[in-house]
Amino acid sequence: MLKVGNMKKISVKELYELKRKELSLTLITHPKTMQGEITTSFLNRPGLALAGYMDRFDYNRIQILGETEISYLQSLSEEVLYSNLKEVLVYDIPAIIISKGLSVPKQIEFLANELMIPIFLSRLSTDKLFNSLRIFLQSIFADSKTIHGTLVDVFGVGILLTGKSGIGKSECALELVERGQRLITDDVVKITSKEDTLIGSATNDYGHYMEVRGIGLIDVAKMFGIQAVRMSKRIDVQIELMPWKDNMDYERIGLSNNFVDVLGINIPIIYLPISPGKNVAVIIEVVAMNHISKLFGYDAAKEYTRKLQIDLKRKSSIREKKLDEPE
């Protein structure tokens, strides 16, 4: 896959080589037709275009022809069929895929070879072909970025640990793993946006290695077992580790929630001051459990504030009654 500026591309040939078996693809046009590029994850079913309505024809997408489209084309006379097909195929279509292994009118193959548009047959049903190809292309074209940090799975909550180099992210993650949590990746995290969700993973497939200062590299999967690692995880909360400073105003109650924008998606961020003797791993577990509690509708800070307000009103009412009583 290529990326030019902010635009990603994947060649039709590369798509064919990567998904040939999974999508049961067979090229029915000449191999030289596979020269185009795919620039979008969206797919199109060109039923209206084949019927002559071209105003909203998304020609830059892969075109999926199912039983409905093929049945319609087979119902046309040869002259009308040729005319309709030529009107569609003059556009710069990256590829056409026909599902269910349906037989194709010869005019399609002839015009596609002439106009350099690759046509593939797939034995998959239309729905399965459409969904499988859509998921693959979404993974290819999803927005992504790479950041310096460590990603761990704590009680099912994806915690992204960030902070300056040497702050202790790896050591904290190591303690979490020793306590039964799971490591996704250390040092560098690849973040991908998929359907309004942030997915974190490693940038390579070398394994789950971790650098511990003073010791060097350790293999977490070999040392703690395969249950201590996973390949990817949704990122739910970011924790920024920072040195303790006496003059800093840190959050004490938790009523104000801070968020950070990552690839256009807001996730909660907690600025966690650390100091010698502070058990950061335990605090991170508490952060994860508190996040889960909020998902279930319970917010400890709001509940504490509610009870405090009730108590203050009660005491204020008692004072007012005492003032109203005659001496």
VODRENTOR-187968 format. One record per residue (C-alpha): chain; residue in three letters; residue number from 0; x, y, z. Coordinates in nm, 4 decimals, decimal comma, m for minus. Example, Ala and Ser with C-alpha at 12.3 -4.5 7.8 and 13.67 -1.06 7.14 Angstrom:
REC   unit   code   pos         xx         yy         zz
REC      A    ALA     0     1,2300    m0,4500     0,7800
REC      A    SER     1     1,3670    m0,1060     0,7140
//
This chain:
REC   unit   code   pos         xx         yy         zz
REC      A    MET     0     0,0000     0,0000     0,0000
REC      A    LEU     1     0,1215     0,3494    m0,0851
REC      A    LYS     2     0,0571     0,6751     0,0969
REC      A    VAL     3     0,1052     0,9992    m0,0911
REC      A    GLY     4     0,0649     1,2975     0,1410
REC      A    ASN     5    m0,2530     1,2231     0,3352
REC      A    MET     6    m0,4002     0,9997     0,0625
REC      A    LYS     7    m0,3621     0,6234     0,0859
REC      A    LYS     8    m0,3708     0,3924    m0,2127
REC      A    ILE     9    m0,3630     0,0211    m0,2793
REC      A    SER    10    m0,3130    m0,1209    m0,6263
REC      A    VAL    11    m0,5688    m0,3596    m0,7745
REC      A    LYS    12    m0,2904    m0,6119    m0,8275
REC      A    GLU    13    m0,1922    m0,5947    m0,4610
REC      A    LEU    14    m0,5541    m0,6400    m0,3541
REC      A    TYR    15    m0,5805    m0,9449    m0,5792
REC      A    GLU    16    m0,2624    m1,0985    m0,4385
REC      A    LEU    17    m0,3621    m1,0356    m0,0762
REC      A    LYS    18    m0,7287    m1,1421    m0,0901
REC      A    ARG    19    m0,7374    m1,3877    m0,3803
REC      A    LYS    20    m0,7983    m1,6961    m0,1652
REC      A    GLU    21    m1,0170    m1,5383     0,1022
REC      A    LEU    22    m1,2509    m1,3765    m0,1510
REC      A    SER    23    m1,2284    m1,6677    m0,4019
REC      A    LEU    24    m1,1282    m1,4294    m0,6794
REC      A    THR    25    m1,0648    m1,5272    m1,0415
REC      A    LEU    26    m0,9521    m1,2715    m1,2982
REC      A    ILE    27    m1,1516    m1,3103    m1,6206
REC      A    THR    28    m1,0017    m1,0154    m1,8099
REC      A    HIS    29    m0,6447    m0,9863    m1,9342
REC      A    PRO    30    m0,3792    m0,9537    m1,6566
REC      A    LYS    31    m0,2657    m0,6197    m1,8030
REC      A    THR    32    m0,6009    m0,4688    m1,6947
REC      A    MET    33    m0,4813    m0,4769    m1,3315
REC      A    GLN    34    m0,3048    m0,1435    m1,3535
REC      A    GLY    35    m0,5405     0,0774    m1,1537
REC      A    GLU    36    m0,5359     0,1924    m0,7936
REC      A    ILE    37    m0,8012     0,1870    m0,5211
REC      A    THR    38    m0,8254     0,5141    m0,3308
REC      A    THR    39    m1,1321     0,4624    m0,1108
REC      A    SER    40    m1,2696     0,1986     0,1263
REC      A    PHE    41    m1,6247     0,2458    m0,0041
REC      A    LEU    42    m1,7861    m0,0005    m0,2444
REC      A    ASN    43    m2,0640     0,0521    m0,4961
REC      A    ARG    44    m2,3397    m0,1548    m0,6567
REC      A    PRO    45    m2,4019     0,0165    m0,9933
REC      A    GLY    46    m2,7615    m0,0894    m1,0543
REC      A    LEU    47    m2,8863     0,2607    m1,1353
REC      A    ALA    48    m2,5824     0,3366    m1,3511
REC      A    LEU    49    m2,6398     0,0207    m1,5569
REC      A    ALA    50    m2,9991     0,1368    m1,6073
REC      A    GLY    51    m2,8755     0,4713    m1,7432
REC      A    TYR    52    m2,8866     0,7035    m1,4397
REC      A    MET    53    m2,5307     0,8414    m1,4177
REC      A    ASP    54    m2,5739     1,1591    m1,2094
REC      A    ARG    55    m2,4562     0,9982    m0,8840
REC      A    PHE    56    m2,2389     0,7176    m1,0166
REC      A    ASP    57    m1,9458     0,6584    m0,7755
REC      A    TYR    58    m1,7135     0,5277    m1,0439
REC      A    ASN    59    m1,3986     0,5642    m0,8306
REC      A    ARG    60    m1,5104     0,2748    m0,6073
REC      A    ILE    61    m1,4860    m0,0993    m0,6661
REC      A    GLN    62    m1,8113    m0,2033    m0,8341
REC      A    ILE    63    m1,9905    m0,5121    m0,6983
REC      A    LEU    64    m2,2310    m0,6894    m0,9335
REC      A    GLY    65    m2,4653    m0,9394    m0,7737
REC      A    GLU    66    m2,7507    m1,1511    m0,8976
REC      A    THR    67    m2,9814    m0,8500    m0,9363
REC      A    GLU    68    m2,7418    m0,6589    m1,1635
REC      A    ILE    69    m2,6466    m0,9611    m1,3748
REC      A    SER    70    m3,0116    m1,0670    m1,4111
REC      A    TYR    71    m3,0996    m0,7154    m1,5293
REC      A    LEU    72    m2,8174    m0,7123    m1,7851
REC      A    GLN    73    m2,9185    m1,0526    m1,9200
REC      A    SER    74    m3,2731    m0,9238    m1,9727
REC      A    LEU    75    m3,1561    m0,6525    m2,2138
REC      A    SER    76    m3,1286    m0,6866    m2,5875
REC      A    GLU    77    m2,7740    m0,7024    m2,7240
REC      A    GLU    78    m2,7843    m0,3468    m2,8567
REC      A    VAL    79    m2,9179    m0,1937    m2,5341
REC      A    LEU    80    m2,6802    m0,4059    m2,3254
REC      A    TYR    81    m2,3764    m0,2912    m2,5235
REC      A    SER    82    m2,4884     0,0726    m2,5092
REC      A    ASN    83    m2,5519     0,0685    m2,1325
REC      A    LEU    84    m2,2283    m0,1111    m2,0545
REC      A    LYS    85    m2,0215     0,1244    m2,2672
REC      A    GLU    86    m2,1752     0,4260    m2,0938
REC      A    VAL    87    m2,0658     0,2843    m1,7554
REC      A    LEU    88    m1,7274     0,1415    m1,8479
REC      A    VAL    89    m1,5914     0,4608    m2,0062
REC      A    TYR    90    m1,5374     0,5817    m1,6494
REC      A    ASP    91    m1,2084     0,5119    m1,4731
REC      A    ILE    92    m1,3395     0,2236    m1,2610
REC      A    PRO    93    m1,0657     0,0559    m1,0498
REC      A    ALA    94    m1,2220    m0,2935    m1,0648
REC      A    ILE    95    m1,5450    m0,4890    m1,1015
REC      A    ILE    96    m1,6213    m0,7976    m0,8936
REC      A    ILE    97    m1,9089    m1,0315    m0,9779
REC      A    SER    98    m2,0381    m1,2455    m0,6921
REC      A    LYS    99    m2,1700    m1,6050    m0,6782
REC      A    GLY   100    m1,9593    m1,7051    m0,9777
REC      A    LEU   101    m2,2374    m1,5815    m1,2051
REC      A    SER   102    m2,1984    m1,6109    m1,5807
REC      A    VAL   103    m2,1035    m1,2815    m1,7410
REC      A    PRO   104    m2,2351    m1,1425    m2,0723
REC      A    LYS   105    m1,9530    m1,1483    m2,3263
REC      A    GLN   106    m1,9970    m0,7769    m2,3934
REC      A    ILE   107    m1,8762    m0,6947    m2,0382
REC      A    GLU   108    m1,5550    m0,8912    m2,0799
REC      A    PHE   109    m1,4909    m0,7485    m2,4273
REC      A    LEU   110    m1,5423    m0,3843    m2,3242
REC      A    ALA   111    m1,3471    m0,4274    m1,9990
REC      A    ASN   112    m1,0442    m0,5611    m2,1862
REC      A    GLU   113    m1,0718    m0,2789    m2,4383
REC      A    LEU   114    m1,1036    m0,0089    m2,1697
REC      A    MET   115    m0,8494    m0,1673    m1,9286
REC      A    ILE   116    m1,0900    m0,2401    m1,6412
REC      A    PRO   117    m1,0222    m0,5632    m1,4489
REC      A    ILE   118    m1,3167    m0,7948    m1,3822
REC      A    PHE   119    m1,3047    m1,0644    m1,1152
REC      A    LEU   120    m1,5409    m1,3490    m1,0411
REC      A    SER   121    m1,5984    m1,4491    m0,6790
REC      A    ARG   122    m1,7707    m1,7644    m0,5577
REC      A    LEU   123    m1,8836    m1,5839    m0,2402
REC      A    SER   124    m2,2398    m1,4604    m0,1924
REC      A    THR   125    m2,2926    m1,0922    m0,2565
REC      A    ASP   126    m2,3386    m1,0036     0,1113
REC      A    LYS   127    m2,0325    m1,1989     0,2264
REC      A    LEU   128    m1,8188    m1,0574    m0,0529
REC      A    PHE   129    m1,9354    m0,7024     0,0180
REC      A    ASN   130    m1,8782    m0,7244     0,3945
REC      A    SER   131    m1,5421    m0,9038     0,3766
REC      A    LEU   132    m1,4040    m0,6607     0,1208
REC      A    ARG   133    m1,5413    m0,3593     0,3090
REC      A    ILE   134    m1,3754    m0,4675     0,6357
REC      A    PHE   135    m1,0425    m0,5241     0,4604
REC      A    LEU   136    m1,0478    m0,1882     0,2827
REC      A    GLN   137    m1,1496    m0,0071     0,6009
REC      A    SER   138    m0,8431    m0,1494     0,7742
REC      A    ILE   139    m0,6260    m0,0332     0,4837
REC      A    PHE   140    m0,7655     0,3202     0,4622
REC      A    ALA   141    m0,8237     0,3829     0,8340
REC      A    ASP   142    m0,6543     0,6903     0,9814
REC      A    SER   143    m0,3532     0,5938     1,1912
REC      A    LYS   144    m0,0639     0,7424     1,3822
REC      A    THR   145     0,2301     0,6154     1,5847
REC      A    ILE   146     0,3131     0,7518     1,9291
REC      A    HIS   147     0,5672     0,6869     2,2024
REC      A    GLY   148     0,3899     0,5008     2,4822
REC      A    THR   149     0,2824     0,1690     2,6302
REC      A    LEU   150    m0,0558    m0,0002     2,5907
REC      A    VAL   151    m0,1958    m0,2422     2,8493
REC      A    ASP   152    m0,5241    m0,4239     2,9016
REC      A    VAL   153    m0,6355    m0,3713     3,2616
REC      A    PHE   154    m0,9550    m0,5565     3,3575
REC      A    GLY   155    m1,0646    m0,5283     2,9934
REC      A    VAL   156    m0,9975    m0,1533     2,9760
REC      A    GLY   157    m0,7379    m0,0377     2,7241
REC      A    ILE   158    m0,4989     0,1953     2,9083
REC      A    LEU   159    m0,2530     0,4012     2,7042
REC      A    LEU   160     0,0433     0,5074     2,9194
REC      A    THR   161     0,2289     0,8144     2,7964
REC      A    GLY   162     0,4896     1,0463     2,9421
REC      A    LYS   163     0,8501     1,1515     2,9002
REC      A    SER   164     1,1148     0,8921     2,8269
REC      A    GLY   165     1,2395     0,7360     3,1505
REC      A    ILE   166     0,9276     0,8257     3,3517
REC      A    GLY   167     0,8596     0,4553     3,4189
REC      A    LYS   168     0,5978     0,3456     3,1668
REC      A    SER   169     0,7608     0,0107     3,0965
REC      A    GLU   170     0,8270    m0,0655     3,4624
REC      A    CYS   171     0,4656     0,0179     3,5450
REC      A    ALA   172     0,3396    m0,2062     3,2644
REC      A    LEU   173     0,5681    m0,4854     3,3860
REC      A    GLU   174     0,4189    m0,4676     3,7344
REC      A    LEU   175     0,0678    m0,4714     3,5865
REC      A    VAL   176     0,1535    m0,7855     3,3874
REC      A    GLU   177     0,2923    m0,9456     3,7038
REC      A    ARG   178    m0,0427    m0,8653     3,8700
REC      A    GLY   179    m0,2314    m1,0524     3,5965
REC      A    GLN   180    m0,2980    m0,7757     3,3430
REC      A    ARG   181    m0,1994    m0,7959     2,9752
REC      A    LEU   182     0,0543    m0,6161     2,7571
REC      A    ILE   183    m0,0291    m0,5115     2,4024
REC      A    THR   184     0,2856    m0,3191     2,3134
REC      A    ASP   185     0,5664    m0,1285     2,4790
REC      A    ASP   186     0,7585     0,1811     2,3728
REC      A    VAL   187     0,5753     0,2453     2,0408
REC      A    VAL   188     0,1994     0,2213     1,9858
REC      A    LYS   189     0,0275     0,2256     1,6484
REC      A    ILE   190    m0,3184     0,3818     1,6850
REC      A    THR   191    m0,5807     0,3207     1,4187
REC      A    SER   192    m0,9257     0,4790     1,3947
REC      A    LYS   193    m1,1950     0,2248     1,3053
REC      A    GLU   194    m1,5643     0,3169     1,3147
REC      A    ASP   195    m1,5233     0,5853     1,5843
REC      A    THR   196    m1,3031     0,3538     1,7925
REC      A    LEU   197    m0,9300     0,3749     1,8567
REC      A    ILE   198    m0,7426     0,0467     1,8213
REC      A    GLY   199    m0,3881     0,0167     1,9524
REC      A    SER   200    m0,1326    m0,2389     1,8380
REC      A    ALA   201     0,2398    m0,2900     1,7890
REC      A    THR   202     0,4149    m0,1436     1,4866
REC      A    ASN   203     0,5805    m0,4782     1,4051
REC      A    ASP   204     0,5304    m0,8508     1,4539
REC      A    TYR   205     0,8548    m0,9239     1,6389
REC      A    GLY   206     0,6704    m1,0255     1,9546
REC      A    HIS   207     0,5958    m0,8730     2,2953
REC      A    TYR   208     0,9348    m0,7448     2,3994
REC      A    MET   209     0,9839    m0,4855     2,6713
REC      A    GLU   210     1,2842    m0,2732     2,7566
REC      A    VAL   211     1,3524    m0,2532     3,1296
REC      A    ARG   212     1,6219    m0,0018     3,2147
REC      A    GLY   213     1,9160    m0,1669     3,3882
REC      A    ILE   214     1,8159    m0,5145     3,2641
REC      A    GLY   215     1,7559    m0,4780     2,8919
REC      A    LEU   216     1,5007    m0,6526     2,6718
REC      A    ILE   217     1,2687    m0,9193     2,8093
REC      A    ASP   218     1,0155    m1,1364     2,6246
REC      A    VAL   219     0,6908    m1,0919     2,8174
REC      A    ALA   220     0,5088    m1,3799     2,6455
REC      A    LYS   221     0,7922    m1,6241     2,7188
REC      A    MET   222     0,8422    m1,5053     3,0746
REC      A    PHE   223     0,4799    m1,4664     3,1917
REC      A    GLY   224     0,2949    m1,6898     2,9457
REC      A    ILE   225     0,0813    m1,6281     2,6388
REC      A    GLN   226    m0,2112    m1,5192     2,8584
REC      A    ALA   227    m0,0106    m1,2098     2,9576
REC      A    VAL   228    m0,0191    m1,0562     2,6099
REC      A    ARG   229    m0,2602    m0,9740     2,3284
REC      A    MET   230    m0,2192    m0,8420     1,9748
REC      A    SER   231    m0,4432    m0,5341     1,9826
REC      A    LYS   232    m0,6879    m0,3528     2,2089
REC      A    ARG   233    m0,9390    m0,0704     2,1986
REC      A    ILE   234    m0,7958     0,2375     2,3704
REC      A    ASP   235    m1,0380     0,3586     2,6376
REC      A    VAL   236    m0,8296     0,5871     2,8621
REC      A    GLN   237    m0,4973     0,7675     2,8332
REC      A    ILE   238    m0,2854     0,8153     3,1463
REC      A    GLU   239    m0,0107     1,0739     3,1234
REC      A    LEU   240     0,2597     0,9948     3,3785
REC      A    MET   241     0,4337     1,3076     3,5054
REC      A    PRO   242     0,6793     1,3926     3,7847
REC      A    TRP   243     0,5259     1,5256     4,1059
REC      A    LYS   244     0,5509     1,9031     4,1466
REC      A    ASP   245     0,4500     2,0803     4,4671
REC      A    ASN   246     0,3167     2,3865     4,2863
REC      A    MET   247     0,0909     2,1889     4,0492
REC      A    ASP   248    m0,2870     2,1872     4,0999
REC      A    TYR   249    m0,3814     1,8215     4,0623
REC      A    GLU   250    m0,7344     1,6838     4,0419
REC      A    ARG   251    m0,8569     1,5872     4,3910
REC      A    ILE   252    m1,2267     1,5051     4,3590
REC      A    GLY   253    m1,2696     1,3921     3,9986
REC      A    LEU   254    m1,5716     1,6023     3,9023
REC      A    SER   255    m1,3946     1,7619     3,6061
REC      A    ASN   256    m1,3189     1,5206     3,3231
REC      A    ASN   257    m1,0365     1,5922     3,0810
REC      A    PHE   258    m1,0343     1,4609     2,7260
REC      A    VAL   259    m0,7743     1,4389     2,4517
REC      A    ASP   260    m0,8395     1,4309     2,0772
REC      A    VAL   261    m0,6750     1,1371     1,9017
REC      A    LEU   262    m0,7455     1,1048     1,5286
REC      A    GLY   263    m1,0666     1,3022     1,5759
REC      A    ILE   264    m1,1931     1,0856     1,8641
REC      A    ASN   265    m1,2093     1,2125     2,2233
REC      A    ILE   266    m1,0955     0,9784     2,4999
REC      A    PRO   267    m1,0573     1,0521     2,8727
REC      A    ILE   268    m0,7074     1,1521     2,9851
REC      A    ILE   269    m0,5776     1,1446     3,3409
REC      A    TYR   270    m0,2665     1,3367     3,4425
REC      A    LEU   271    m0,1102     1,1132     3,7060
REC      A    PRO   272     0,1724     1,2561     3,9177
REC      A    ILE   273     0,4241     0,9981     4,0336
REC      A    SER   274     0,6776     1,0102     4,3132
REC      A    PRO   275     0,9107     0,7611     4,4858
REC      A    GLY   276     0,7197     0,4973     4,6820
REC      A    LYS   277     0,3929     0,5546     4,4972
REC      A    ASN   278     0,2341     0,2296     4,3703
REC      A    VAL   279     0,1385     0,3470     4,0242
REC      A    ALA   280     0,0267     0,0031     3,9045
REC      A    VAL   281    m0,2404    m0,0169     4,1750
REC      A    ILE   282    m0,3600     0,3343     4,0896
REC      A    ILE   283    m0,3874     0,2386     3,7212
REC      A    GLU   284    m0,6000    m0,0624     3,8180
REC      A    VAL   285    m0,8214     0,1730     4,0169
REC      A    VAL   286    m0,8479     0,4007     3,7114
REC      A    ALA   287    m0,9634     0,1015     3,5044
REC      A    MET   288    m1,2215    m0,0081     3,7641
REC      A    ASN   289    m1,3464     0,3484     3,8019
REC      A    HIS   290    m1,3871     0,3705     3,4226
REC      A    ILE   291    m1,5913     0,0504     3,4250
REC      A    SER   292    m1,8077     0,1878     3,7081
REC      A    LYS   293    m1,8810     0,5000     3,5046
REC      A    LEU   294    m1,9791     0,2867     3,2058
REC      A    PHE   295    m2,2368     0,1208     3,4330
REC      A    GLY   296    m2,3678     0,4600     3,5436
REC      A    TYR   297    m2,1935     0,5012     3,8795
REC      A    ASP   298    m1,9648     0,8012     3,9330
REC      A    ALA   299    m1,8066     0,8053     4,2793
REC      A    ALA   300    m1,7238     1,1776     4,2664
REC      A    LYS   301    m2,0809     1,2725     4,1717
REC      A    GLU   302    m2,2266     1,0363     4,4315
REC      A    TYR   303    m2,0010     1,1792     4,7038
REC      A    THR   304    m2,0955     1,5339     4,6034
REC      A    ARG   305    m2,4655     1,4424     4,6080
REC      A    LYS   306    m2,4422     1,2978     4,9585
REC      A    LEU   307    m2,2393     1,5976     5,0770
REC      A    GLN   308    m2,5033     1,8398     4,9448
REC      A    ILE   309    m2,7801     1,6433     5,1174
REC      A    ASP   310    m2,5863     1,6507     5,4444
REC      A    LEU   311    m2,5189     2,0255     5,4135
REC      A    LYS   312    m2,8878     2,0947     5,3467
REC      A    ARG   313    m2,9847     1,8846     5,6489
REC      A    LYS   314    m2,7423     2,0692     5,8767
REC      A    SER   315    m2,8532     2,4052     5,7356
REC      A    SER   316    m3,2159     2,3143     5,8045
REC      A    ILE   317    m3,1326     2,2206     6,1664
REC      A    ARG   318    m2,9536     2,5512     6,2214
REC      A    GLU   319    m3,2494     2,7455     6,0801
REC      A    LYS   320    m3,4913     2,5643     6,3144
REC      A    LYS   321    m3,2718     2,6431     6,6141
REC      A    LEU   322    m3,2623     3,0115     6,5154
REC      A    ASP   323    m3,6412     3,0175     6,4814
REC      A    GLU   324    m3,7009     2,8666     6,8267
REC      A    PRO   325    m3,7930     3,1211     7,1020
REC      A    GLU   326    m3,5409     3,1620     7,3820
//
